[in-house]
């Protein structure tokens, strides 16, 4: 009986050691994969990158509304057009939501739940090993004459990307603007470059018509901006300092 207990104990110890070794290997493998992913983010070339597109709002949250048009729908249509443009050029794309499904609220949210929802969108971008995060929105204003796309960024790594997209969207015939730095939650503190694109004003007739009938053109301009940005992507300050030293 004692011999059997000893044999079982040895087997349990061996299995425990094997389990610990496997767990260590998996952890090391995951750490290496994360290291590689973060390195790839700032390598030149759009090919091989994974672009995360976040169509803003959705579900019970329509965003801005003008007549029969809802921001969440326009955001989704623009996101799908951009997804198609990118995939046609061999770029991998992941959406944070699909229609009214995915990372969107089904019921009206409290302020705390809204913040949690934005956090989920950011977490999704990291979980999918995204190299770039684009949050697509549509603006609104009390004055229907106000028009034009605005691209927002938070950190300096994303500034060049925002400027590239802004310059191209300025060619749409609406008001020419400059990219703006704002601490929007969904684009703040991400490991990858991240921008929030207000593609136009839903309350402006010209912008609204453009987003309804010319979303393919908008998508093409954003794609061209991404391709140009990744010819020489901005590097984090730590990496820039390391190269300089």
HELIX and SHEET records of a PDB file:
HELIX    1   1 UNK A    2  UNK A   40  1                                  39    
HELIX    2   2 UNK A   71  UNK A   88  1                                  18    
HELIX    3   3 UNK A  111  UNK A  127  1                                  17    
HELIX    4   4 UNK A  156  UNK A  158  5                                   3    
HELIX    5   5 UNK A  159  UNK A  169  1                                  11    
HELIX    6   6 UNK A  170  UNK A  172  5                                   3    
HELIX    7   7 UNK A  185  UNK A  187  5                                   3    
HELIX    8   8 UNK A  205  UNK A  213  1                                   9    
HELIX    9   9 UNK A  215  UNK A  229  1                                  15    
HELIX   10  10 UNK A  237  UNK A  244  1                                   8    
SHEET    1   A 6 UNK A  92  UNK A  95  0                                        
SHEET    2   A 6 UNK A  50  UNK A  55  1                                        
SHEET    3   A 6 UNK A 132  UNK A 139  1                                        
SHEET    4   A 6 UNK A 193  UNK A 201  1                                        
SHEET    5   A 6 UNK A 150  UNK A 153 -1                                        
SHEET    6   A 6 UNK A 180  UNK A 181  1                                        
SHEET    1   B 2 UNK A  65  UNK A  66  0                                        
SHEET    2   B 2 UNK A  69  UNK A  70 -1                                        
SHEET    1   C 2 UNK A  97  UNK A  98  0                                        
SHEET    2   C 2 UNK A 101  UNK A 102 -1                                        
END                                                                             
